[in-house]
């Protein structure tokens, strides 16, 4: 069963546009990690009060691929970089 991994990032107020774009580029570069069937990342275009700044959607071939991704040496530093930029990060993972 495939797994859909959705993550939303709300940056700290002092994180500039260039740094936000750098974060999105780093996330997009993970698209070829083994087990990823599809990856999309983008900036919010609605800017509503409940909006987050960046959304990430990754489809994994199965739960084992998601688990491996969490420990992948390419993913870990990107996750740490993002965590340092964000006031809030939310995620949900479900079978599709």
C-alpha positions as CSV (number, residue, x, y, z in Angstrom):
1,X,0.0,0.0,0.0
2,X,1.4,3.4,-1.0
3,X,1.8,6.1,1.7
4,X,1.1,9.8,1.2
5,X,3.3,12.0,3.4
6,X,2.1,15.6,3.7
7,X,4.1,18.3,5.5
8,X,3.3,22.0,6.0
9,X,5.9,24.5,7.1
10,X,5.3,27.9,8.7
11,X,8.5,29.9,8.7
12,X,9.6,32.2,11.5
13,X,8.8,35.8,10.7
14,X,12.4,36.7,10.2
15,X,13.1,34.1,7.5
16,X,13.7,35.9,4.3
17,X,12.3,35.0,0.8
18,X,15.7,33.7,-0.5
19,X,16.0,31.3,2.5
20,X,12.5,30.0,2.0
21,X,13.2,29.3,-1.6
22,X,16.5,27.6,-0.7
23,X,14.5,25.3,1.7
24,X,12.0,24.5,-1.1
25,X,14.9,23.7,-3.5
26,X,16.5,21.4,-0.9
27,X,13.2,19.6,-0.4
28,X,12.7,19.2,-4.2
29,X,16.2,17.7,-4.6
30,X,15.1,14.7,-2.5
31,X,12.8,13.5,-5.3
32,X,15.1,10.6,-6.4
33,X,15.6,9.0,-3.0
34,X,14.8,5.3,-3.4
35,X,11.1,4.5,-2.6
36,X,9.7,7.9,-3.6
37,X,7.1,7.5,-6.4
38,X,6.3,11.3,-6.5
39,X,7.4,14.5,-4.8
40,X,5.8,17.9,-5.0
41,X,6.8,21.0,-3.1
42,X,5.6,24.6,-3.4
43,X,4.9,28.0,-1.8
44,X,1.4,28.9,-0.5
45,X,-0.5,31.1,-3.0
46,X,-3.6,31.8,-0.9
47,X,-2.0,33.5,2.2
48,X,-5.1,33.0,4.3
49,X,-4.8,33.4,8.1
50,X,-4.6,29.6,8.5
51,X,-2.2,29.0,5.6
52,X,1.3,27.6,6.1
53,X,4.2,28.9,3.9
54,X,5.4,25.7,2.2
55,X,3.7,22.4,1.4
56,X,5.4,19.1,0.7
57,X,3.7,16.0,-0.7
58,X,5.6,12.8,-1.1
59,X,4.1,9.5,-2.3
60,X,6.1,6.5,-1.1
61,X,5.8,3.0,-2.6
62,X,5.2,1.6,0.9
63,X,5.6,2.2,4.7
64,X,9.1,0.7,4.6
65,X,10.2,3.4,2.1
66,X,8.8,6.2,4.3
67,X,10.6,4.7,7.3
68,X,13.9,4.6,5.3
69,X,13.4,8.2,4.1
70,X,13.2,9.4,7.7
71,X,16.7,8.1,8.3
72,X,18.1,8.8,4.9
73,X,21.5,10.7,5.0
74,X,20.2,13.1,2.3
75,X,16.9,13.8,4.1
76,X,18.2,14.3,7.6
77,X,20.2,17.5,7.1
78,X,17.3,19.0,5.0
79,X,14.9,18.2,7.8
80,X,17.2,19.8,10.3
81,X,17.6,22.9,8.2
82,X,13.8,23.2,7.9
83,X,13.3,22.7,11.6
84,X,15.6,25.7,12.3
85,X,13.6,27.9,10.0
86,X,10.1,27.1,11.2
87,X,7.8,28.3,13.9
88,X,5.6,25.2,13.2
89,X,5.7,22.1,11.1
90,X,2.7,19.7,10.8
91,X,2.6,16.4,9.0
92,X,0.2,13.6,8.3
93,X,0.9,10.2,6.7
94,X,-1.8,8.0,5.3
95,X,-2.4,5.0,3.0
96,X,-3.6,5.6,-0.5
